[in-house]
Amino acid sequence: MHVTSLALPEEPADGIAGWAADLVDTLGGPGAGLAIALENLFPPLPSEVILPLTGFAAGQGVLTPASALFWTTLGSVAGAVVLYWIGMLFGRERMHAIWAKLPLVQISDLERTEEWFAKHGTKAVFLGRMVPIFRSLISVPAGVERMPLLVFLMLTTLGSLIWNSVLVLAGYWLGDQWAAVETYVGILSKAVLALVVVALAAYVAVRLRGRNRAQHRRTS
């Protein structure tokens, strides 16, 4: 079988892009699927590089667009299922035991989170697949809360297919400008991280203020 080499403009022989290009060059669609499965297990591997690069490879004839979408979505689901099982094996009781030892938090906080996930878990899993970083992490609480596996698979597959389609087809249509996708998705990633940091800082501040008030009432 003849495999077309990826003549990329930014020397992807180095770094993550080079690693992903080698996988796709060598294995075709399964290589793209393997790269995305690993990206799910290790979020620092950026899908915003791997997916557009796979789309560019499809444009160069290394694989077809349909194959690119099939294998990358299969890889996404495979990686998510591993994290789901980790969450399930980790278990609710162990999570509660660890949570009880953490500063500034209470078991009631975790219980409220569990109640929220019970009500909104389907939306969290579906939409979370389209948010950088959280697209991997959301699988763990789904496993901890023992979301029905069939429901998890359906939501993960649909959310992953949408996210993968956007980035793979962007790389396919942009051709040798595929790297521009990373810039725009990187802005989204930073915005999400900033919101999380602000929310976490606000949460810690509220917890500290409430604890200080409780201590003041006890000593007065």
Long-range contacts (C-beta under 8 A, 24 or more apart in sequence): 3-28, 3-62, 4-60, 4-61, 4-62, 6-53, 6-56, 6-57, 6-60, 6-62, 7-60, 8-53, 8-56, 8-176, 8-178, 9-176, 9-179, 10-179, 12-53, 16-45, 16-46, 16-49, 16-50, 17-49, 17-53, 17-179, 20-49, 20-50, 20-53, 20-54, 21-53, 21-57, 24-53, 24-54, 24-57, 24-62, 24-63, 25-57, 25-62, 28-62, 28-63, 28-67, 29-63, 29-67, 29-68, 29-70, 29-71, 30-71, 32-57, 32-63, 32-68, 32-71, 32-72, 32-75, 33-71, 33-72, 33-74, 33-75, 33-78, 34-75, 35-75, 36-71, 36-72, 36-75, 36-76, 36-79, 36-164, 37-75, 37-76, 37-78, 37-79, 37-82, 38-79, 39-75, 39-79, 39-136, 40-75, 40-76, 40-78, 40-79, 40-80, 40-82, 40-83, 40-135, 40-136, 40-139, 41-79, 41-82, 41-83, 41-136, 43-133, 43-136, 43-137, 46-132, 46-182, 47-132, 47-135, 47-163, 47-164, 47-167, 48-132, 48-167, 48-181, 48-182, 48-185, 48-186, 48-189, 49-179, 49-182, 51-163, 51-164, 51-167, 51-168, 51-171, 51-181, 52-167, 52-168, 52-170, 52-171, 52-174, 52-178, 52-179, 52-181, 52-182, 53-171, 53-178, 54-168, 54-171, 55-167, 55-168, 55-169, 55-170, 55-171, 55-172, 55-173, 55-174, 55-178, 56-171, 56-172, 56-174, 56-175, 56-176, 56-178, 58-168, 58-171, 58-172, 59-171, 59-172, 59-173, 59-175, 65-168, 65-169, 65-172, 68-168, 68-172, 69-161, 69-164, 69-165, 69-168, 72-160, 72-164, 72-168, 73-157, 73-160, 73-161, 73-164, 76-129, 76-156, 76-160, 76-163, 76-164, 77-153, 77-156, 77-157, 77-160, 79-136, 80-129, 80-136, 80-139, 80-152, 80-156, 80-160, 81-139, 81-152, 81-153, 81-156, 83-136, 83-137, 83-139, 83-140, 83-143, 84-139, 84-140, 84-142, 84-143, 84-147, 84-149, 84-152, 85-143, 86-140, 86-143, 87-139, 87-140, 87-141, 87-142, 87-143, 87-144, 87-145, 88-143, 88-144, 88-146, 89-143, 90-140, 90-143, 90-144, 91-144, 92-144, 92-145, 95-144, 104-204, 104-207, 104-208, 104-211, 105-207, 114-145, 117-141, 117-145, 118-145, 121-145, 121-147, 122-147, 122-151, 122-155, 125-152, 125-155, 125-156, 125-159, 126-155, 126-158, 126-159, 127-159, 128-159, 129-155, 129-156, 129-158, 129-159, 129-160, 129-162, 129-163, 130-159, 130-162, 130-163, 131-192, 132-185, 132-188, 132-189, 132-192, 133-189, 133-192, 133-193, 134-192, 135-159, 135-160, 135-163
